[in-house]
Amino acid sequence: MSDQTVLVTGSTRGIGAAIATAIEARGAGVLRHGSRPGADHIAADLTDPGAPQMLWEQALDAAGGTIDVLVNNAGLFQANPLESSDIAWLDGWEDTLRINLTAAAQLSRFAVRHWQARGAPGRIVHVASRASYRGDSPDHWHYAAAKGGMIAMHKTIARGYAAQGILSFAITPGFTDTAMADDYLATRGGPGLLADIPLGRVATPGEIATIATFCALDAPPSMTGAVIDANGASYVR
Ligand SMILES: NC(=O)c1ccc[n+]([C@@H]2O[C@H](COP(=O)([O-])OP(=O)(O)OC[C@H]3O[C@@H](n4cnc5c(N)ncnc54)[C@H](OP(=O)(O)O)[C@@H]3O)[C@@H](O)[C@H]2O)c1
């Protein structure tokens, strides 16, 4: 059983909910988060630049002043066609970068400073994407750029603070069976797309949660800086 306290962003549904449930099952305390108010989570809309700070402070308060692990999972996957108006395309870019990268960076900074101030160890788990390395569709420049940025940030954190016991791990899932993947598969030919996955199916949220729980609670410190793929061998690097 774990005595850790873990903040999981974007844990109202999908991969984040599976991660929160799996970590709770290990006995750790989990603080859940979503964009809208709800009974069992902290609400913070990450399109608002002030939201990560509010989320971090509310989470710390709810946890009694100590958070041991941050899981940066919240994310948006929304098409941004080149044919959109200039301003609509830029707005789409800014929203995705803010939610998927900037908010994760703000929360990571609060977490690192929290652990430094306490002289305590800490862990960050970033849920990035296969798109970080492979790129994505023409409607998703912003998503791939944000997830690629997340990996570069993750490696920088891992290298910068390992000596202080602050560790960073990243997971790069391929298609995973959530609403996010359903929308994508539906618009891009479903079964044809599965043919590109040697495993013959998309990942399950439970599989990604198993990896995230390992990174959050069990991974040996020497693994800091690692990026773990989970894509059914659809992108082997
Ligand atoms: N599914 C895939 O195929 C796949 C593949 C690779 C990587 N990923 C990554 O895995 C992570 C989870 O994806 P998922 O498939 O589980 O997505 P999902 O089912 O769409 O859930 C997204 C989560 O992020 C939260 N979120 C979205 N926009 C937000 C905002 N503006 N402010 C605060 N929270 C917000 C949602 O909260 P609400 O419920 O309040 O909206 C929800 O909890 C994402 O980072 C995604 O990029 C997913």
The ligand as a MOL file (V3000), in Angstrom:
LIG
                    3D

  0  0  0     0  0            999 V3000
M  V30 BEGIN CTAB
M  V30 COUNTS 48 52 0 0 0
M  V30 BEGIN ATOM
M  V30 1 N -7.2150 8.6120 -26.3100 0
M  V30 2 C -6.1440 8.5410 -27.0890 0
M  V30 3 O -6.1510 7.9150 -28.1700 0
M  V30 4 C -4.8540 9.1970 -26.6420 0
M  V30 5 C -3.6770 8.8870 -27.3370 0
M  V30 6 C -2.4770 9.4750 -26.9460 0
M  V30 7 C -2.4560 10.3620 -25.8980 0
M  V30 8 N -3.6040 10.6570 -25.2380 0 CHG=1
M  V30 9 C -3.5200 11.6350 -24.1410 0
M  V30 10 O -4.0440 11.0690 -22.9560 0
M  V30 11 C -4.6220 12.0980 -22.1620 0
M  V30 12 C -6.0440 11.7000 -21.7900 0
M  V30 13 O -6.7700 11.4840 -22.9840 0
M  V30 14 P -8.2210 10.8020 -23.0070 0
M  V30 15 O -8.3140 10.0430 -24.2670 0
M  V30 16 O -8.4950 10.1210 -21.7140 0 CHG=-1
M  V30 17 O -9.1420 12.1130 -23.1620 0
M  V30 18 P -10.6590 12.4020 -22.7880 0
M  V30 19 O -11.4170 11.1380 -22.5620 0
M  V30 20 O -11.1420 13.3690 -23.7980 0
M  V30 21 O -10.5020 13.1490 -21.3590 0
M  V30 22 C -9.7930 14.3650 -21.3170 0
M  V30 23 C -9.6300 14.8110 -19.8750 0
M  V30 24 O -8.9520 16.0880 -19.9080 0
M  V30 25 C -9.7870 17.0690 -19.3170 0
M  V30 26 N -9.7500 18.3280 -20.0350 0
M  V30 27 C -9.9650 18.5450 -21.3600 0
M  V30 28 N -9.9690 19.8700 -21.6140 0
M  V30 29 C -9.7680 20.4940 -20.4130 0
M  V30 30 C -9.6820 21.8520 -19.9960 0
M  V30 31 N -9.8530 22.8700 -20.8450 0
M  V30 32 N -9.4830 22.1100 -18.6920 0
M  V30 33 C -9.3400 21.1090 -17.8060 0
M  V30 34 N -9.4080 19.8180 -18.1200 0
M  V30 35 C -9.6260 19.5060 -19.4140 0
M  V30 36 C -11.2150 16.5090 -19.3900 0
M  V30 37 O -12.0130 17.0960 -18.3720 0
M  V30 38 P -13.6340 17.2990 -18.6020 0
M  V30 39 O -14.2520 15.9410 -18.4200 0
M  V30 40 O -14.0280 18.2630 -17.5430 0
M  V30 41 O -13.7890 17.8320 -19.9770 0
M  V30 42 C -10.9670 15.0110 -19.1790 0
M  V30 43 O -10.8630 14.7150 -17.8060 0
M  V30 44 C -4.5490 13.3770 -22.9950 0
M  V30 45 O -3.4310 14.1470 -22.5990 0
M  V30 46 C -4.3580 12.8670 -24.3960 0
M  V30 47 O -3.7230 13.7880 -25.2370 0
M  V30 48 C -4.8030 10.0870 -25.5880 0
M  V30 END ATOM
M  V30 BEGIN BOND
M  V30 1 1 1 2
M  V30 2 2 2 3
M  V30 3 1 2 4
M  V30 4 1 4 5
M  V30 5 2 4 48
M  V30 6 2 5 6
M  V30 7 1 6 7
M  V30 8 2 7 8
M  V30 9 1 8 9
M  V30 10 1 8 48
M  V30 11 1 9 10
M  V30 12 1 9 46
M  V30 13 1 10 11
M  V30 14 1 11 12
M  V30 15 1 11 44
M  V30 16 1 12 13
M  V30 17 1 13 14
M  V30 18 2 14 15
M  V30 19 1 14 16
M  V30 20 1 14 17
M  V30 21 1 17 18
M  V30 22 2 18 19
M  V30 23 1 18 20
M  V30 24 1 18 21
M  V30 25 1 21 22
M  V30 26 1 22 23
M  V30 27 1 23 24
M  V30 28 1 23 42
M  V30 29 1 24 25
M  V30 30 1 25 26
M  V30 31 1 25 36
M  V30 32 1 26 27
M  V30 33 1 26 35
M  V30 34 2 27 28
M  V30 35 1 28 29
M  V30 36 1 29 30
M  V30 37 2 29 35
M  V30 38 1 30 31
M  V30 39 2 30 32
M  V30 40 1 32 33
M  V30 41 2 33 34
M  V30 42 1 34 35
M  V30 43 1 36 37
M  V30 44 1 36 42
M  V30 45 1 37 38
M  V30 46 2 38 39
M  V30 47 1 38 40
M  V30 48 1 38 41
M  V30 49 1 42 43
M  V30 50 1 44 45
M  V30 51 1 44 46
M  V30 52 1 46 47
M  V30 END BOND
M  V30 END CTAB
M  END
